[in-house]
Amino acid sequence: MNEYLGILIMFVLAAAVGGAFIVLASVLGPKAPTPAKSEPFECGEEPFKLPGGRFSVKFYLVAMLFILFDVELVFLFPWAVVYRYLGMAGFLEMAVFMGIVVAGFLYAWKKGALEWQ
């Protein structure tokens, strides 16, 4: 346990410094609230309405598909690094994986998930 004593002391000191800064800012900081400071700020313009409206479902669908295919294709890099050591079995496994990824992409494309209109 003695190996972790330095790390524990560092965390305690960091928490103490952070807490001290928060307390000092609230105690020593200026307190002069005005009606202008209480209004919401929108780029210097007077707010005319609350933000509203809805995003199209297509936006979320394209975002999810991007993340899905992006994460799947990240697996290509480690495979390429150790490709020579995997041999034919590693190549066939990656071919099956890429086949599934391409099939999913073609399915999404055929269903019109990537169209904005």
C-alpha positions, 0 to 999 in steps of 0.5 A: 500500500505504501506505493500508492501513498504518493498518488493518494496525497496528490489526489487529496492536494488536488481536491483541496486546491480545487475546493479552495479556489471555489470557496475563495471565488465565492467569498472574495468575488464581486456580488453586484447582480443587475437586471442586465446580468440576469438576462439570457445572452444570445450573441448580443441580440435580444432573445425573441423566442425560445429555441425550438423545433425538431431535427429530422430523423434522417440527421440522427440516422446518418449520424448513427450510421457514420459512427457505426461504419467508422468504428467498424473500419477502425478494426482494419488498422490493428489487422493490417499491423499484424497481417503477416502473422495471421496468415490465411486464417486472419485474411479469411476472417477479415474478408468475412468481417468486411463482407458483413460491413459492405453488406450492411452499407449496401443495405443502408444505401438501398433503403435510402438511409443516406439520402437527404431529400 
